[in-house]
């Protein structure tokens, strides 16, 4: 089994300070680490975008052969003039330190779609952009009754304006393949779905 040659023990953090903290945080670190050819690097600086842990859930109705997704405005797409700053996404949210990841996933499903699920199945975990961010994503799969899905949801206190979108599996996979679904969390989950459920469509 492959394992990285080095671990966190092979890094020295010389200085770490917070540059900015609001909804997200930005830190400045001065570090050095061991080199593959031996010895240590010179100290160097990096900025770290601190987002913490988040989860996304792919909602599937196997009886109706449908996927439940959400559409909402995303500030990261503000300059996406060729397409739209509104993204078609999985139900997702950030971890509150007072809850575990699966509890948070079920809470976000309720807040963003009005649906409830009995259980969520882990799909994978990954770091979204480890070159500059600490954000870790946990992906889940859950089965729902899509006939109960629809409407506008979200928390007004967080300025959320979330539309529930119910699509057939074939419509969702077509949107995946032609690039209309353009965010990593949804792409990874739907590729997993196609590998594991594609022959059951």
N, C-alpha and C positions, 0 to 999 in steps of 0.2 A: 504494500500500500504506500502510495506517495505521501510524503510529509515534507514540509518546508525545512530547509537546512537549519534555519535560525528560528528563534522564538523571541518573545518579549524580553527575555533576559539578555538578549544581544543588542539592546538599545539603551542608550543613556540619554535621559531627558535633562538637559542642562538648565533650561528655563522654560516655563509655561505660564502664559498670562492671557487673560481675557481682554480682547480688544473691543467687543461689542456684545450686548445681550439684550434681546427683546423676545420676540416670538421664537427666533433662533439665536444662536450664539456663534461668534467667530473668535477663535483662539490663535495665538502666535506661539509657536514652539521652536526652541533651538535644541537640536538633537545631534547625536552621532550614532553610528551603528557599525557592527562588524562587517568586514568585506569578505567576499568569497575567496579572494586570493590571500587572505590573511590580514591581520591588523584592523585598524579602525578608520572610518572616514574622518575628514575634518568636520568640525561642527558646522551645521547649516540650518537655515531658518525655513519653516513651512507654516502656512496658514491652514487651520483646520476648521471647516464648516461643521458645526455641531448640531445635529438633528436628532440623534438618539435612535430609538427603535420604533418601527412602524409595522403594520400588518395590512395585507390585502386579502380579500376573499372572493373567489370565483363562485358565483351563485348559479346553479344548474337545476333545471327541472327535467329530469329524465323522462317523465311521462309525456310532457308536451314538447320535448326536444327543443327547449328554449334556454337562453342565457339571460340573466338579469344583470344589467350594468347601470352605471350612473353617468350623467353628464353634468359638468360644472365648469365655471370659469377658473382658469389657472394663470397666476401672475407670471409664471415662467414662460408662458406662450404669448405674452403681451406683444411681442414683435413678430409673431407668426402671421404676417399679413397674407401669405399665399394660401393659408388654410383658415384656421379659426383658433382663437384663444380659449374656446370651450373644448374640453377633452372628454372622450368616451373612456371610462375607467372602470376598474373594480371598486367595490365598496372598500374603503380603506381609512385608516386613522393612525394616530400616534399613541404610543403607550403612555398611560398615566402610571406613575410610580406606585400607585395604590392598588393596581390590579395586575393579573397575569395576562399573558398575550391572548390566550383563547377567550377569556372573559371580555377583553377589549374588542376582539373581533366580533363577538356576538352583539356587543353593545353598538358597535358601528353599523352592523346590519340593521338593527332596529332603528337607529337614528336616521340612516340614510335611505332606507327603503320601506320601513314599517313592517318588515317581515321578521319572523322568528325562526330560529333553527334549533334543532335538538343537539347537534354536534357539528364540529368542524374537523376536517381531515388535513393534517399537515402535508404540504406539497414540497416546499424547499425553503431554505434561508439563503440570503445573499447580501453582499454589500453593494449599495447602489453606485457609488463612485469613490472607491477607496483611495484614489489619488489625492483627494482633498476633502472628503467628508466621512464622518463616522456613522452615517445612517445605515442601519441594518434592517432589511426587509424580511418579514416572515409571511410566506404565502400559504393560503389555506383553500380548501375546496369544501363547499357545503351544498346540500340538496334542499330545494325550496319548492313551494307551490307558486309558480309564476302567475297563476290566474289571480292571485291576491296582490300582485305587484303593480305599482303605478303611482302617479301623482308627484307632487313637489315636496321635498323633505329637507332636513338639515336644521341646525340650531341657529336661531336668529341672533343669539348672543355672540356667535362666531361668524356672523355675516355669511352663513351658508345658504345657498340657493341651488338645491340639487334636484335634478329631474331624473326619475327612474325610467330606464329604457329597457324594454323587453324585446329581444330579437331571437329569431330562430338560430339554431346552431350553424346552419349553412350561411346565414347572413353575417354572423359574427366572424366566422372563419374567412369569408370573402373579404370583410373589412380588415382582418389581420393580414391577409396575403397581399392586398393592394395598398397597404400603408395608411389606411384611414385611422387605424388604431396605432397611435404613435408614442405610447409611453411604455417604459420597460416593464413595469409591474404587470400590466395587462398582456403584453406580448409574451412574457415568460409563462404566465399562467395559462394562456390560451394554447401555446405550443405544447405545454404539458398535457392539457386537456385533449388536444388532437392526437397525441401519442397514446394516451390511455383510454380515450372514449371514442376516438374517430371511427373505429370500425363498428361502433354501436349506433351510429347515426341512422 
